C-alpha cells in the first residue's frame, strides 16, 4: 500500500508542477500581449497629441507674427 501511495503522490505532484509551469507560460504571454497593446495605444495617442501641439504652436506663432506686423 505504501508503494502505490508514493506513486500516486509523485504522479499528482508531477501533474501539478506541469500545470503550474504551463499556467505561468500562458500568463506571461498574455501579459506580454497586453503590454504591447497598451504601449501601442499610448504611442498613438502621444503622436496625435504631438501633432495637435505642433499645430497650435504654429497657429500661435502665425498669430503673433501678424499682430507684430499690424502694430508696426
C-alpha positions as CSV (number, residue, x, y, z in Angstrom):
1,X,0.0,0.0,0.0
2,X,2.8,2.4,0.7
3,X,4.3,2.0,-2.7
4,X,1.1,2.7,-4.5
5,X,0.5,5.8,-2.4
6,X,4.0,7.1,-3.2
7,X,3.4,6.5,-6.9
8,X,0.1,8.4,-6.8
9,X,1.6,11.3,-4.9
10,X,4.5,11.5,-7.3
11,X,2.1,11.5,-10.2
12,X,0.0,14.2,-8.6
13,X,2.9,16.5,-7.9
14,X,4.3,16.0,-11.3
15,X,1.0,16.9,-12.9
16,X,0.6,19.9,-10.6
17,X,4.1,21.1,-11.4
18,X,3.4,20.7,-15.2
19,X,0.1,22.5,-14.9
20,X,1.7,25.4,-12.9
21,X,4.5,25.8,-15.5
22,X,2.0,25.8,-18.3
23,X,-0.2,28.3,-16.5
24,X,2.8,30.6,-15.8
25,X,3.8,30.4,-19.5
26,X,0.3,31.3,-20.7
27,X,0.1,34.2,-18.1
28,X,3.5,35.5,-19.3
29,X,2.4,35.5,-22.9
30,X,-0.9,37.2,-22.0
31,X,1.0,39.9,-20.1
32,X,3.3,40.5,-23.0
33,X,0.5,40.9,-25.4
34,X,-1.4,43.3,-23.1
35,X,1.7,45.3,-22.5
36,X,2.4,45.6,-26.3
37,X,-1.2,46.6,-27.0
38,X,-1.2,49.3,-24.3
39,X,2.2,50.6,-25.4
40,X,0.9,50.9,-29.0
41,X,-2.2,52.8,-27.9
42,X,-0.2,55.2,-25.8
43,X,2.3,55.7,-28.6
44,X,-0.5,56.5,-31.0
45,X,-2.1,59.0,-28.5
46,X,1.3,60.6,-27.9
47,X,1.9,61.1,-31.6
48,X,-1.6,62.5,-32.1
49,X,-1.1,64.9,-29.2
50,X,2.3,66.0,-30.6
51,X,0.7,66.8,-33.9
52,X,-2.0,68.8,-32.2
53,X,0.5,70.8,-30.1
54,X,2.7,71.5,-33.1
55,X,-0.4,72.8,-35.0
56,X,-1.4,75.0,-32.1
57,X,2.2,76.4,-31.7
58,X,2.3,77.1,-35.5
59,X,-1.1,78.9,-35.3
60,X,0.1,80.9,-32.2
61,X,3.4,81.8,-33.9
62,X,1.5,83.0,-37.1
63,X,-1.0,84.9,-35.0
64,X,1.9,86.6,-33.0
65,X,3.7,87.5,-36.3
66,X,0.5,89.0,-37.7
67,X,-0.1,91.0,-34.5
68,X,3.5,92.3,-34.6
69,X,3.3,93.3,-38.3
70,X,0.0,95.1,-37.6
71,X,1.5,97.2,-34.8
72,X,4.5,98.3,-36.9
